[in-house]
Structure formats: structure tokens, C-alpha cells
Amino acid sequence: MNGRRGPAYWLLAGFFGLFVLFLYGPTLTILVLSFQGPSGGLTFPMNGVSLHWFRNLFEKQMVGDFAGSLQRSMILGVAVMLVTVAASFSAGLAFRSRFTGAAFIFYLAVASLIVPSILISLGIGLLYRVLGWDAAWYSSAFGAHLTWTLPFGLLIMFAVFNRFDRRYEEAARDLGATSWQTIRFVVIPILLPSLIGVGLFGFTLSYDEFARSLYTSGTFNTLPLEIYGMTTNVTTPVLYALGTVTTGVSFLVIALALVSFTWVRRRRQRHGSDAGKAA
């Protein structure tokens, strides 16, 4: 080989470059414009550089409730994450043993991925209205988000358990471990990276969800709904500052997940498996 790259290489490289530009270009534009000066507008050229709009973001707004909506989305995302991890892990354990109706339950669980999100949101909202209940972000929206996160969690855990070597459990039981000790000291430590991944999926899907929150969040908006409302009323760079902050939160969650993965890997390198504790 002479080391020369053919046309296919440059075609794929150009396509990848356009993809990266299309993906991150708007985000970088919002990031830059969020640092406009106090008299800056929504477009280039910039009129000064300052943190004015970030300070303004946390002040009382004529339109929008950023702090409240962010708090609600964070709480909702964490709650959805915990339930998604627990339910997906439990389902993964249960589906290792074939039982009557397993196929029906599986397809019923993942059916919500096929139904349009807006229809699920509308259906839950109508159900609450028929029952005379008030829709709220901590009840109806919580259930609506789980219809989105649980199928992903289930599919991930099913794939993980299909590759799981059950001889680890047999060895723990041979050493006298109970079923709970086997799960706690053998199964969970081995699957911990996958559980962290499921948790990351659950949080980010809930934190960013718009359609399934539209008719289920009640009188208090989640952050995506608040941002959508602000786009029709706010005409200052404070909207860009909001986009920068929310993007930063998303990257922070990803960074925490990566730190968790690194901690798990280093812990295994230093201490090995927890299986010995089961005995």
C-alpha cells in the first residue's frame, strides 16, 4: 500500500465533518451568543462580552420560571432514573427464567416505543381528567416518563443478562451465600457499569422529554416545557443563557457517569471481585 487515501475516505470524512458541524454548530452558536453584553441582541455581531444574561437568568423574570422548572426536572429525572434502574434490573433477573406470559409482558412493556409520545401524553392526561385527578409533574408526568425510559432499560438489561455467566452465582452458592448475598455481592458488582448506563439513560431521557410532559405536567412546567414557552415570549439573550446552562447540566451528568465508570474499573483492579464477601 502506498498510503494514499482514496475518494471513499474523503467522502466519508466530509460527511462526518458535516455531521459534527450540524450537531454542534447550533450549540456553539448559542454558547457564544449567551455571553452578549447587556445591550446585546439575539444575532451576530455581538455587542460586548459579559455574564449579564446568566445573572439575569436567576433573577425574577417577567416570563418564565427557570429555577422552579429546573428543580422539578432534576427531581423528576432522578426519581425516574432510580425506578428505571430498579425495575429494569429486577425484570432482567425475572426474565432469565421462562414463565407463563413472559413474551406478552415483554411486548407490552416495549409497545410504548411504537406509540407516538404525544398520544401517550394525551391519553394519560385524559385518563386523569376522567378520574377527576389533577395532573402533576410528580404523578402523571412521572408515569408518562417511565413509559419512555423503562423499555430502554429493559432492552439493555436483557442484552446484559444474556451475556452474564451464571457460573459466578453457582460458585457463590457453593460457598454458602444466600440468594440475596449472591445478588448483592456478585451480580450487582459485575453489572454495575451497565446499571450506571441504564441510570444515565433514564435521567437524560426524562430530563429532556417534551412530548410526554406536554399534557401530564399539570400547572407547573418541567424545564423543556418552560424553554418552549420562553421561546415564544422572551426576545433577549437570556434564552441563550438558559440553553447554555441546561446543556452544561447534561454534560455534567455525562461526566459523573464517566467518573463512576472509572471508579468501578479502578476498584476492580485494586480489590478484585466482591464475591468473596458473599461467603
Order of alpha helices (4+ residues) and beta strands (2+ residues): alpha-alpha-alpha-alpha-alpha-alpha-alpha-alpha-alpha-alpha-alpha-alpha
